[in-house]
Amino acid sequence: MITVHEEYLVDEAGNRKAVVLPFDAWQQIKSELEELDDIRAYDEAKDQPSEPIPFEEAMREIAEGRLD
């Protein structure tokens, strides 16, 4: 779990308008979000029916930029 010591920017009425985070905390949050995106993409790919292909063919398609 990320411990964050955020600060808020408020308008004249005291309504919160923005959050200020320490840079290290922001970097950690970005890293966690990227990992979450990878997990979601993996889960989505697992749920799609597909035909298996040989490893060598997959690597060739990746190298050629053809694998979707």
CHARMM internal coordinates of N, CA and C (Angstrom, degrees):
IC EDIT
DIST 1 N 1 CA 1.4520
DIST 1 CA 1 C 1.5235
ANGL 1 N 1 CA 1 C 108.79
DIST 1 C 2 N 1.3008
ANGL 1 CA 1 C 2 N 114.94
DIHE 1 N 1 CA 1 C 2 N 139.50
DIST 2 N 2 CA 1.4535
ANGL 1 C 2 N 2 CA 121.41
DIHE 1 CA 1 C 2 N 2 CA -179.31
DIST 2 CA 2 C 1.5330
ANGL 2 N 2 CA 2 C 108.91
DIHE 1 C 2 N 2 CA 2 C -88.70
DIST 2 C 3 N 1.3170
ANGL 2 CA 2 C 3 N 115.99
DIHE 2 N 2 CA 2 C 3 N 128.13
DIST 3 N 3 CA 1.4578
ANGL 2 C 3 N 3 CA 120.61
DIHE 2 CA 2 C 3 N 3 CA 173.66
DIST 3 CA 3 C 1.5145
ANGL 3 N 3 CA 3 C 107.50
DIHE 2 C 3 N 3 CA 3 C -96.19
DIST 3 C 4 N 1.3295
ANGL 3 CA 3 C 4 N 116.11
DIHE 3 N 3 CA 3 C 4 N 121.55
DIST 4 N 4 CA 1.4522
ANGL 3 C 4 N 4 CA 121.07
DIHE 3 CA 3 C 4 N 4 CA -176.00
DIST 4 CA 4 C 1.5247
ANGL 4 N 4 CA 4 C 109.32
DIHE 3 C 4 N 4 CA 4 C -122.29
DIST 4 C 5 N 1.3077
ANGL 4 CA 4 C 5 N 114.77
DIHE 4 N 4 CA 4 C 5 N 135.86
DIST 5 N 5 CA 1.4595
ANGL 4 C 5 N 5 CA 121.17
DIHE 4 CA 4 C 5 N 5 CA 175.14
DIST 5 CA 5 C 1.5259
ANGL 5 N 5 CA 5 C 107.08
DIHE 4 C 5 N 5 CA 5 C -112.25
DIST 5 C 6 N 1.3263
ANGL 5 CA 5 C 6 N 113.95
DIHE 5 N 5 CA 5 C 6 N 80.72
DIST 6 N 6 CA 1.4477
ANGL 5 C 6 N 6 CA 119.96
DIHE 5 CA 5 C 6 N 6 CA -175.50
DIST 6 CA 6 C 1.5243
ANGL 6 N 6 CA 6 C 111.59
DIHE 5 C 6 N 6 CA 6 C -82.89
DIST 6 C 7 N 1.3159
ANGL 6 CA 6 C 7 N 114.19
DIHE 6 N 6 CA 6 C 7 N 158.50
DIST 7 N 7 CA 1.4549
ANGL 6 C 7 N 7 CA 122.25
DIHE 6 CA 6 C 7 N 7 CA 172.97
DIST 7 CA 7 C 1.5226
ANGL 7 N 7 CA 7 C 106.80
DIHE 6 C 7 N 7 CA 7 C -125.12
DIST 7 C 8 N 1.3166
ANGL 7 CA 7 C 8 N 116.61
DIHE 7 N 7 CA 7 C 8 N 153.55
DIST 8 N 8 CA 1.4573
ANGL 7 C 8 N 8 CA 120.56
DIHE 7 CA 7 C 8 N 8 CA -178.11
DIST 8 CA 8 C 1.5198
ANGL 8 N 8 CA 8 C 110.88
DIHE 7 C 8 N 8 CA 8 C -115.72
DIST 8 C 9 N 1.3208
ANGL 8 CA 8 C 9 N 114.95
DIHE 8 N 8 CA 8 C 9 N 141.71
DIST 9 N 9 CA 1.4500
ANGL 8 C 9 N 9 CA 121.20
DIHE 8 CA 8 C 9 N 9 CA 169.82
DIST 9 CA 9 C 1.5201
ANGL 9 N 9 CA 9 C 106.51
DIHE 8 C 9 N 9 CA 9 C -97.11
DIST 9 C 10 N 1.3081
ANGL 9 CA 9 C 10 N 116.25
DIHE 9 N 9 CA 9 C 10 N 132.02
DIST 10 N 10 CA 1.4641
ANGL 9 C 10 N 10 CA 120.65
DIHE 9 CA 9 C 10 N 10 CA -176.37
DIST 10 CA 10 C 1.5254
ANGL 10 N 10 CA 10 C 110.22
DIHE 9 C 10 N 10 CA 10 C -121.86
DIST 10 C 11 N 1.3396
ANGL 10 CA 10 C 11 N 114.54
DIHE 10 N 10 CA 10 C 11 N 157.09
DIST 11 N 11 CA 1.4597
ANGL 10 C 11 N 11 CA 118.98
DIHE 10 CA 10 C 11 N 11 CA 175.76
DIST 11 CA 11 C 1.5260
ANGL 11 N 11 CA 11 C 109.96
DIHE 10 C 11 N 11 CA 11 C -86.64
DIST 11 C 12 N 1.3159
ANGL 11 CA 11 C 12 N 115.99
DIHE 11 N 11 CA 11 C 12 N -173.69
DIST 12 N 12 CA 1.4646
ANGL 11 C 12 N 12 CA 120.88
DIHE 11 CA 11 C 12 N 12 CA -177.26
DIST 12 CA 12 C 1.5289
ANGL 12 N 12 CA 12 C 112.80
DIHE 11 C 12 N 12 CA 12 C -59.79
DIST 12 C 13 N 1.3452
ANGL 12 CA 12 C 13 N 116.31
DIHE 12 N 12 CA 12 C 13 N -28.40
DIST 13 N 13 CA 1.4691
ANGL 12 C 13 N 13 CA 120.94
DIHE 12 CA 12 C 13 N 13 CA -178.36
DIST 13 CA 13 C 1.5199
ANGL 13 N 13 CA 13 C 112.09
DIHE 12 C 13 N 13 CA 13 C -88.27
DIST 13 C 14 N 1.3377
ANGL 13 CA 13 C 14 N 117.16
DIHE 13 N 13 CA 13 C 14 N -1.05
DIST 14 N 14 CA 1.4613
ANGL 13 C 14 N 14 CA 120.21
DIHE 13 CA 13 C 14 N 14 CA -179.83
DIST 14 CA 14 C 1.5134
ANGL 14 N 14 CA 14 C 113.97
DIHE 13 C 14 N 14 CA 14 C 87.19
DIST 14 C 15 N 1.3460
ANGL 14 CA 14 C 15 N 117.40
DIHE 14 N 14 CA 14 C 15 N 8.80
DIST 15 N 15 CA 1.4681
ANGL 14 C 15 N 15 CA 121.39
DIHE 14 CA 14 C 15 N 15 CA 178.16
DIST 15 CA 15 C 1.5245
ANGL 15 N 15 CA 15 C 109.48
DIHE 14 C 15 N 15 CA 15 C -79.08
DIST 15 C 16 N 1.3130
ANGL 15 CA 15 C 16 N 116.29
DIHE 15 N 15 CA 15 C 16 N 132.72
DIST 16 N 16 CA 1.4642
ANGL 15 C 16 N 16 CA 120.78
DIHE 15 CA 15 C 16 N 16 CA 178.71
DIST 16 CA 16 C 1.5184
ANGL 16 N 16 CA 16 C 110.17
DIHE 15 C 16 N 16 CA 16 C -66.44
DIST 16 C 17 N 1.3130
ANGL 16 CA 16 C 17 N 116.38
DIHE 16 N 16 CA 16 C 17 N 129.61
DIST 17 N 17 CA 1.4638
ANGL 16 C 17 N 17 CA 122.09
DIHE 16 CA 16 C 17 N 17 CA -178.11
DIST 17 CA 17 C 1.5234
ANGL 17 N 17 CA 17 C 113.18
DIHE 16 C 17 N 17 CA 17 C -119.18
DIST 17 C 18 N 1.3248
ANGL 17 CA 17 C 18 N 117.42
DIHE 17 N 17 CA 17 C 18 N -23.06
DIST 18 N 18 CA 1.4644
ANGL 17 C 18 N 18 CA 120.36
DIHE 17 CA 17 C 18 N 18 CA -177.90
DIST 18 CA 18 C 1.5226
ANGL 18 N 18 CA 18 C 109.19
DIHE 17 C 18 N 18 CA 18 C -158.43
DIST 18 C 19 N 1.3291
ANGL 18 CA 18 C 19 N 114.37
DIHE 18 N 18 CA 18 C 19 N 162.30
DIST 19 N 19 CA 1.4613
ANGL 18 C 19 N 19 CA 121.11
DIHE 18 CA 18 C 19 N 19 CA 179.01
DIST 19 CA 19 C 1.5164
ANGL 19 N 19 CA 19 C 108.36
DIHE 18 C 19 N 19 CA 19 C -119.70
DIST 19 C 20 N 1.3083
ANGL 19 CA 19 C 20 N 116.55
DIHE 19 N 19 CA 19 C 20 N 138.41
DIST 20 N 20 CA 1.4595
ANGL 19 C 20 N 20 CA 122.66
DIHE 19 CA 19 C 20 N 20 CA 175.72
DIST 20 CA 20 C 1.5203
ANGL 20 N 20 CA 20 C 106.90
DIHE 19 C 20 N 20 CA 20 C -114.05
DIST 20 C 21 N 1.3335
ANGL 20 CA 20 C 21 N 115.64
DIHE 20 N 20 CA 20 C 21 N 126.39
DIST 21 N 21 CA 1.4621
ANGL 20 C 21 N 21 CA 122.04
DIHE 20 CA 20 C 21 N 21 CA -178.90
DIST 21 CA 21 C 1.5195
ANGL 21 N 21 CA 21 C 109.74
DIHE 20 C 21 N 21 CA 21 C -120.26
DIST 21 C 22 N 1.3250
ANGL 21 CA 21 C 22 N 117.01
DIHE 21 N 21 CA 21 C 22 N 151.10
DIST 22 N 22 CA 1.4652
ANGL 21 C 22 N 22 CA 118.55
DIHE 21 CA 21 C 22 N 22 CA 169.69
DIST 22 CA 22 C 1.5348
ANGL 22 N 22 CA 22 C 108.87
DIHE 21 C 22 N 22 CA 22 C -61.23
DIST 22 C 23 N 1.3286
ANGL 22 CA 22 C 23 N 116.61
DIHE 22 N 22 CA 22 C 23 N 144.25
DIST 23 N 23 CA 1.4671
ANGL 22 C 23 N 23 CA 120.50
DIHE 22 CA 22 C 23 N 23 CA -175.74
DIST 23 CA 23 C 1.5276
ANGL 23 N 23 CA 23 C 112.32
DIHE 22 C 23 N 23 CA 23 C -57.81
DIST 23 C 24 N 1.3216
ANGL 23 CA 23 C 24 N 117.98
DIHE 23 N 23 CA 23 C 24 N -41.56
DIST 24 N 24 CA 1.4686
ANGL 23 C 24 N 24 CA 120.76
DIHE 23 CA 23 C 24 N 24 CA 179.62
DIST 24 CA 24 C 1.5208
ANGL 24 N 24 CA 24 C 111.58
DIHE 23 C 24 N 24 CA 24 C -61.08
DIST 24 C 25 N 1.3308
ANGL 24 CA 24 C 25 N 116.87
DIHE 24 N 24 CA 24 C 25 N -39.40
DIST 25 N 25 CA 1.4702
ANGL 24 C 25 N 25 CA 120.64
DIHE 24 CA 24 C 25 N 25 CA 178.04
DIST 25 CA 25 C 1.5239
ANGL 25 N 25 CA 25 C 109.80
DIHE 24 C 25 N 25 CA 25 C -64.69
DIST 25 C 26 N 1.3316
ANGL 25 CA 25 C 26 N 117.32
DIHE 25 N 25 CA 25 C 26 N -41.86
DIST 26 N 26 CA 1.4621
ANGL 25 C 26 N 26 CA 120.69
DIHE 25 CA 25 C 26 N 26 CA 178.92
DIST 26 CA 26 C 1.5281
ANGL 26 N 26 CA 26 C 110.94
DIHE 25 C 26 N 26 CA 26 C -62.89
DIST 26 C 27 N 1.3222
ANGL 26 CA 26 C 27 N 117.74
DIHE 26 N 26 CA 26 C 27 N -42.34
DIST 27 N 27 CA 1.4657
ANGL 26 C 27 N 27 CA 121.31
DIHE 26 CA 26 C 27 N 27 CA 177.82
DIST 27 CA 27 C 1.5329
ANGL 27 N 27 CA 27 C 110.41
DIHE 26 C 27 N 27 CA 27 C -60.43
DIST 27 C 28 N 1.3120
ANGL 27 CA 27 C 28 N 117.09
DIHE 27 N 27 CA 27 C 28 N -41.77
DIST 28 N 28 CA 1.4630
ANGL 27 C 28 N 28 CA 120.87
DIHE 27 CA 27 C 28 N 28 CA -179.90
DIST 28 CA 28 C 1.5252
ANGL 28 N 28 CA 28 C 110.35
DIHE 27 C 28 N 28 CA 28 C -67.05
DIST 28 C 29 N 1.3166
ANGL 28 CA 28 C 29 N 117.41
DIHE 28 N 28 CA 28 C 29 N -41.14
DIST 29 N 29 CA 1.4670
ANGL 28 C 29 N 29 CA 121.07
DIHE 28 CA 28 C 29 N 29 CA 178.10
DIST 29 CA 29 C 1.5249
ANGL 29 N 29 CA 29 C 110.08
DIHE 28 C 29 N 29 CA 29 C -62.45
DIST 29 C 30 N 1.3377
ANGL 29 CA 29 C 30 N 117.50
DIHE 29 N 29 CA 29 C 30 N -44.90
DIST 30 N 30 CA 1.4620
ANGL 29 C 30 N 30 CA 120.69
DIHE 29 CA 29 C 30 N 30 CA 178.14
DIST 30 CA 30 C 1.5254
ANGL 30 N 30 CA 30 C 110.90
DIHE 29 C 30 N 30 CA 30 C -59.43
DIST 30 C 31 N 1.3161
ANGL 30 CA 30 C 31 N 117.15
DIHE 30 N 30 CA 30 C 31 N -43.04
DIST 31 N 31 CA 1.4541
ANGL 30 C 31 N 31 CA 121.56
DIHE 30 CA 30 C 31 N 31 CA 179.66
DIST 31 CA 31 C 1.5323
ANGL 31 N 31 CA 31 C 110.75
DIHE 30 C 31 N 31 CA 31 C -61.84
DIST 31 C 32 N 1.3204
ANGL 31 CA 31 C 32 N 116.32
DIHE 31 N 31 CA 31 C 32 N -44.12
DIST 32 N 32 CA 1.4681
ANGL 31 C 32 N 32 CA 121.03
DIHE 31 CA 31 C 32 N 32 CA 178.92
DIST 32 CA 32 C 1.5309
ANGL 32 N 32 CA 32 C 110.85
DIHE 31 C 32 N 32 CA 32 C -63.68
DIST 32 C 33 N 1.3302
ANGL 32 CA 32 C 33 N 117.65
DIHE 32 N 32 CA 32 C 33 N -40.44
DIST 33 N 33 CA 1.4586
ANGL 32 C 33 N 33 CA 120.80
DIHE 32 CA 32 C 33 N 33 CA 179.40
DIST 33 CA 33 C 1.5288
ANGL 33 N 33 CA 33 C 111.52
DIHE 32 C 33 N 33 CA 33 C -65.87
DIST 33 C 34 N 1.3268
ANGL 33 CA 33 C 34 N 116.96
DIHE 33 N 33 CA 33 C 34 N -39.63
DIST 34 N 34 CA 1.4618
ANGL 33 C 34 N 34 CA 120.40
DIHE 33 CA 33 C 34 N 34 CA 177.19
DIST 34 CA 34 C 1.5209
ANGL 34 N 34 CA 34 C 110.89
DIHE 33 C 34 N 34 CA 34 C -63.26
DIST 34 C 35 N 1.3272
ANGL 34 CA 34 C 35 N 116.74
DIHE 34 N 34 CA 34 C 35 N -41.18
DIST 35 N 35 CA 1.4590
ANGL 34 C 35 N 35 CA 120.35
DIHE 34 CA 34 C 35 N 35 CA 178.12
DIST 35 CA 35 C 1.5282
ANGL 35 N 35 CA 35 C 110.15
DIHE 34 C 35 N 35 CA 35 C -64.61
DIST 35 C 36 N 1.3250
ANGL 35 CA 35 C 36 N 117.18
DIHE 35 N 35 CA 35 C 36 N -40.45
DIST 36 N 36 CA 1.4540
ANGL 35 C 36 N 36 CA 120.65
DIHE 35 CA 35 C 36 N 36 CA 177.82
DIST 36 CA 36 C 1.5245
ANGL 36 N 36 CA 36 C 111.20
DIHE 35 C 36 N 36 CA 36 C -62.70
DIST 36 C 37 N 1.3396
ANGL 36 CA 36 C 37 N 117.26
DIHE 36 N 36 CA 36 C 37 N -40.66
DIST 37 N 37 CA 1.4653
ANGL 36 C 37 N 37 CA 120.87
DIHE 36 CA 36 C 37 N 37 CA 176.43
DIST 37 CA 37 C 1.5247
ANGL 37 N 37 CA 37 C 110.53
DIHE 36 C 37 N 37 CA 37 C -60.52
DIST 37 C 38 N 1.3316
ANGL 37 CA 37 C 38 N 117.18
DIHE 37 N 37 CA 37 C 38 N -42.55
DIST 38 N 38 CA 1.4667
ANGL 37 C 38 N 38 CA 120.93
DIHE 37 CA 37 C 38 N 38 CA 178.35
DIST 38 CA 38 C 1.5255
ANGL 38 N 38 CA 38 C 111.01
DIHE 37 C 38 N 38 CA 38 C -61.90
DIST 38 C 39 N 1.3118
ANGL 38 CA 38 C 39 N 117.01
DIHE 38 N 38 CA 38 C 39 N -42.79
DIST 39 N 39 CA 1.4682
ANGL 38 C 39 N 39 CA 121.13
DIHE 38 CA 38 C 39 N 39 CA 179.78
DIST 39 CA 39 C 1.5210
ANGL 39 N 39 CA 39 C 110.35
DIHE 38 C 39 N 39 CA 39 C -63.65
DIST 39 C 40 N 1.3281
ANGL 39 CA 39 C 40 N 116.72
DIHE 39 N 39 CA 39 C 40 N -43.85
DIST 40 N 40 CA 1.4691
ANGL 39 C 40 N 40 CA 120.17
DIHE 39 CA 39 C 40 N 40 CA 179.50
DIST 40 CA 40 C 1.5261
ANGL 40 N 40 CA 40 C 110.86
DIHE 39 C 40 N 40 CA 40 C -64.10
DIST 40 C 41 N 1.3332
ANGL 40 CA 40 C 41 N 117.53
DIHE 40 N 40 CA 40 C 41 N -41.82
DIST 41 N 41 CA 1.4653
ANGL 40 C 41 N 41 CA 121.00
DIHE 40 CA 40 C 41 N 41 CA 178.70
DIST 41 CA 41 C 1.5222
ANGL 41 N 41 CA 41 C 110.08
DIHE 40 C 41 N 41 CA 41 C -63.35
DIST 41 C 42 N 1.3193
ANGL 41 CA 41 C 42 N 117.61
DIHE 41 N 41 CA 41 C 42 N -41.17
DIST 42 N 42 CA 1.4606
ANGL 41 C 42 N 42 CA 121.70
DIHE 41 CA 41 C 42 N 42 CA 178.13
DIST 42 CA 42 C 1.5259
ANGL 42 N 42 CA 42 C 110.31
DIHE 41 C 42 N 42 CA 42 C -62.42
DIST 42 C 43 N 1.3358
ANGL 42 CA 42 C 43 N 116.33
DIHE 42 N 42 CA 42 C 43 N -47.55
DIST 43 N 43 CA 1.4626
ANGL 42 C 43 N 43 CA 120.16
DIHE 42 CA 42 C 43 N 43 CA -179.82
DIST 43 CA 43 C 1.5229
ANGL 43 N 43 CA 43 C 111.26
DIHE 42 C 43 N 43 CA 43 C -61.41
DIST 43 C 44 N 1.3298
ANGL 43 CA 43 C 44 N 117.03
DIHE 43 N 43 CA 43 C 44 N -40.83
DIST 44 N 44 CA 1.4566
ANGL 43 C 44 N 44 CA 120.85
DIHE 43 CA 43 C 44 N 44 CA 178.81
DIST 44 CA 44 C 1.5252
ANGL 44 N 44 CA 44 C 110.75
DIHE 43 C 44 N 44 CA 44 C -65.08
DIST 44 C 45 N 1.3238
ANGL 44 CA 44 C 45 N 116.34
DIHE 44 N 44 CA 44 C 45 N -42.85
DIST 45 N 45 CA 1.4663
ANGL 44 C 45 N 45 CA 120.54
DIHE 44 CA 44 C 45 N 45 CA 179.58
DIST 45 CA 45 C 1.5262
ANGL 45 N 45 CA 45 C 110.84
DIHE 44 C 45 N 45 CA 45 C -64.08
DIST 45 C 46 N 1.3215
ANGL 45 CA 45 C 46 N 117.06
DIHE 45 N 45 CA 45 C 46 N -38.32
DIST 46 N 46 CA 1.4694
ANGL 45 C 46 N 46 CA 120.50
DIHE 45 CA 45 C 46 N 46 CA 179.01
DIST 46 CA 46 C 1.5136
ANGL 46 N 46 CA 46 C 111.36
DIHE 45 C 46 N 46 CA 46 C -63.29
DIST 46 C 47 N 1.3278
ANGL 46 CA 46 C 47 N 117.25
DIHE 46 N 46 CA 46 C 47 N -33.18
DIST 47 N 47 CA 1.4623
ANGL 46 C 47 N 47 CA 121.66
DIHE 46 CA 46 C 47 N 47 CA -177.05
DIST 47 CA 47 C 1.5221
ANGL 47 N 47 CA 47 C 113.02
DIHE 46 C 47 N 47 CA 47 C -78.49
DIST 47 C 48 N 1.3345
ANGL 47 CA 47 C 48 N 117.80
DIHE 47 N 47 CA 47 C 48 N -13.28
DIST 48 N 48 CA 1.4624
ANGL 47 C 48 N 48 CA 121.45
DIHE 47 CA 47 C 48 N 48 CA -179.07
DIST 48 CA 48 C 1.5213
ANGL 48 N 48 CA 48 C 110.28
DIHE 47 C 48 N 48 CA 48 C -86.74
DIST 48 C 49 N 1.3234
ANGL 48 CA 48 C 49 N 116.44
DIHE 48 N 48 CA 48 C 49 N 129.94
DIST 49 N 49 CA 1.4730
ANGL 48 C 49 N 49 CA 117.72
DIHE 48 CA 48 C 49 N 49 CA 176.60
DIST 49 CA 49 C 1.5268
ANGL 49 N 49 CA 49 C 109.92
DIHE 48 C 49 N 49 CA 49 C -67.25
DIST 49 C 50 N 1.3108
ANGL 49 CA 49 C 50 N 116.12
DIHE 49 N 49 CA 49 C 50 N 137.26
DIST 50 N 50 CA 1.4610
ANGL 49 C 50 N 50 CA 120.11
DIHE 49 CA 49 C 50 N 50 CA 178.70
DIST 50 CA 50 C 1.5208
ANGL 50 N 50 CA 50 C 109.33
DIHE 49 C 50 N 50 CA 50 C -156.42
DIST 50 C 51 N 1.3093
ANGL 50 CA 50 C 51 N 113.53
DIHE 50 N 50 CA 50 C 51 N 159.32
DIST 51 N 51 CA 1.4569
ANGL 50 C 51 N 51 CA 120.60
DIHE 50 CA 50 C 51 N 51 CA 177.13
DIST 51 CA 51 C 1.5226
ANGL 51 N 51 CA 51 C 108.00
DIHE 50 C 51 N 51 CA 51 C -93.10
DIST 51 C 52 N 1.3131
ANGL 51 CA 51 C 52 N 117.71
DIHE 51 N 51 CA 51 C 52 N 133.46
DIST 52 N 52 CA 1.4674
ANGL 51 C 52 N 52 CA 118.69
DIHE 51 CA 51 C 52 N 52 CA 177.21
DIST 52 CA 52 C 1.5274
ANGL 52 N 52 CA 52 C 110.47
DIHE 51 C 52 N 52 CA 52 C -67.45
DIST 52 C 53 N 1.3372
ANGL 52 CA 52 C 53 N 115.49
DIHE 52 N 52 CA 52 C 53 N 146.89
DIST 53 N 53 CA 1.4590
ANGL 52 C 53 N 53 CA 120.46
DIHE 52 CA 52 C 53 N 53 CA 175.19
DIST 53 CA 53 C 1.5186
ANGL 53 N 53 CA 53 C 107.91
DIHE 52 C 53 N 53 CA 53 C -125.17
DIST 53 C 54 N 1.3245
ANGL 53 CA 53 C 54 N 117.28
DIHE 53 N 53 CA 53 C 54 N 154.13
DIST 54 N 54 CA 1.4643
ANGL 53 C 54 N 54 CA 119.95
DIHE 53 CA 53 C 54 N 54 CA 179.50
DIST 54 CA 54 C 1.5346
ANGL 54 N 54 CA 54 C 111.10
DIHE 53 C 54 N 54 CA 54 C -59.92
DIST 54 C 55 N 1.3111
ANGL 54 CA 54 C 55 N 115.66
DIHE 54 N 54 CA 54 C 55 N 147.74
DIST 55 N 55 CA 1.4557
ANGL 54 C 55 N 55 CA 122.31
DIHE 54 CA 54 C 55 N 55 CA -178.20
DIST 55 CA 55 C 1.5224
ANGL 55 N 55 CA 55 C 111.28
DIHE 54 C 55 N 55 CA 55 C -55.06
DIST 55 C 56 N 1.3193
ANGL 55 CA 55 C 56 N 117.48
DIHE 55 N 55 CA 55 C 56 N -45.11
DIST 56 N 56 CA 1.4627
ANGL 55 C 56 N 56 CA 121.27
DIHE 55 CA 55 C 56 N 56 CA -177.65
DIST 56 CA 56 C 1.5253
ANGL 56 N 56 CA 56 C 110.93
DIHE 55 C 56 N 56 CA 56 C -61.16
DIST 56 C 57 N 1.3237
ANGL 56 CA 56 C 57 N 116.98
DIHE 56 N 56 CA 56 C 57 N -39.64
DIST 57 N 57 CA 1.4619
ANGL 56 C 57 N 57 CA 120.60
DIHE 56 CA 56 C 57 N 57 CA 178.91
DIST 57 CA 57 C 1.5363
ANGL 57 N 57 CA 57 C 110.42
DIHE 56 C 57 N 57 CA 57 C -67.16
DIST 57 C 58 N 1.3205
ANGL 57 CA 57 C 58 N 116.90
DIHE 57 N 57 CA 57 C 58 N -41.31
DIST 58 N 58 CA 1.4623
ANGL 57 C 58 N 58 CA 120.72
DIHE 57 CA 57 C 58 N 58 CA 178.41
DIST 58 CA 58 C 1.5219
ANGL 58 N 58 CA 58 C 110.04
DIHE 57 C 58 N 58 CA 58 C -61.36
DIST 58 C 59 N 1.3268
ANGL 58 CA 58 C 59 N 117.46
DIHE 58 N 58 CA 58 C 59 N -44.80
DIST 59 N 59 CA 1.4559
ANGL 58 C 59 N 59 CA 121.19
DIHE 58 CA 58 C 59 N 59 CA -179.81
DIST 59 CA 59 C 1.5327
ANGL 59 N 59 CA 59 C 110.97
DIHE 58 C 59 N 59 CA 59 C -63.43
DIST 59 C 60 N 1.3308
ANGL 59 CA 59 C 60 N 116.90
DIHE 59 N 59 CA 59 C 60 N -38.68
DIST 60 N 60 CA 1.4657
ANGL 59 C 60 N 60 CA 121.02
DIHE 59 CA 59 C 60 N 60 CA 178.98
DIST 60 CA 60 C 1.5303
ANGL 60 N 60 CA 60 C 109.61
DIHE 59 C 60 N 60 CA 60 C -65.40
DIST 60 C 61 N 1.3498
ANGL 60 CA 60 C 61 N 117.53
DIHE 60 N 60 CA 60 C 61 N -42.48
DIST 61 N 61 CA 1.4583
ANGL 60 C 61 N 61 CA 120.84
DIHE 60 CA 60 C 61 N 61 CA 179.81
DIST 61 CA 61 C 1.5345
ANGL 61 N 61 CA 61 C 111.22
DIHE 60 C 61 N 61 CA 61 C -66.64
DIST 61 C 62 N 1.3071
ANGL 61 CA 61 C 62 N 116.63
DIHE 61 N 61 CA 61 C 62 N -37.53
DIST 62 N 62 CA 1.4626
ANGL 61 C 62 N 62 CA 120.20
DIHE 61 CA 61 C 62 N 62 CA 177.22
DIST 62 CA 62 C 1.5188
ANGL 62 N 62 CA 62 C 109.55
DIHE 61 C 62 N 62 CA 62 C -63.68
DIST 62 C 63 N 1.3350
ANGL 62 CA 62 C 63 N 116.98
DIHE 62 N 62 CA 62 C 63 N -45.19
DIST 63 N 63 CA 1.4648
ANGL 62 C 63 N 63 CA 121.34
DIHE 62 CA 62 C 63 N 63 CA -179.14
DIST 63 CA 63 C 1.5343
ANGL 63 N 63 CA 63 C 111.01
DIHE 62 C 63 N 63 CA 63 C -63.17
DIST 63 C 64 N 1.3172
ANGL 63 CA 63 C 64 N 116.44
DIHE 63 N 63 CA 63 C 64 N -33.37
DIST 64 N 64 CA 1.4571
ANGL 63 C 64 N 64 CA 120.92
DIHE 63 CA 63 C 64 N 64 CA -179.21
DIST 64 CA 64 C 1.5309
ANGL 64 N 64 CA 64 C 111.67
DIHE 63 C 64 N 64 CA 64 C -87.04
DIST 64 C 65 N 1.3241
ANGL 64 CA 64 C 65 N 116.73
DIHE 64 N 64 CA 64 C 65 N -5.48
DIST 65 N 65 CA 1.4549
ANGL 64 C 65 N 65 CA 121.23
DIHE 64 CA 64 C 65 N 65 CA 179.56
DIST 65 CA 65 C 1.5149
ANGL 65 N 65 CA 65 C 113.96
DIHE 64 C 65 N 65 CA 65 C 73.43
DIST 65 C 66 N 1.3340
ANGL 65 CA 65 C 66 N 117.13
DIHE 65 N 65 CA 65 C 66 N 25.83
DIST 66 N 66 CA 1.4537
ANGL 65 C 66 N 66 CA 120.94
DIHE 65 CA 65 C 66 N 66 CA -176.77
DIST 66 CA 66 C 1.5228
ANGL 66 N 66 CA 66 C 113.98
DIHE 65 C 66 N 66 CA 66 C -101.91
DIST 66 C 67 N 1.3140
ANGL 66 CA 66 C 67 N 118.01
DIHE 66 N 66 CA 66 C 67 N -12.99
DIST 67 N 67 CA 1.4636
ANGL 66 C 67 N 67 CA 119.91
DIHE 66 CA 66 C 67 N 67 CA -175.39
DIST 67 CA 67 C 1.5163
ANGL 67 N 67 CA 67 C 109.30
DIHE 66 C 67 N 67 CA 67 C -75.37
DIST 67 C 68 N 1.3284
ANGL 67 CA 67 C 68 N 117.27
DIHE 67 N 67 CA 67 C 68 N 125.26
DIST 68 N 68 CA 1.4741
ANGL 67 C 68 N 68 CA 122.02
DIHE 67 CA 67 C 68 N 68 CA 179.29
DIST 68 CA 68 C 1.5026
ANGL 68 N 68 CA 68 C 111.05
DIHE 67 C 68 N 68 CA 68 C -99.40
END
COOR INIT
IC SEED 1 N 1 CA 1 C
IC BUILD
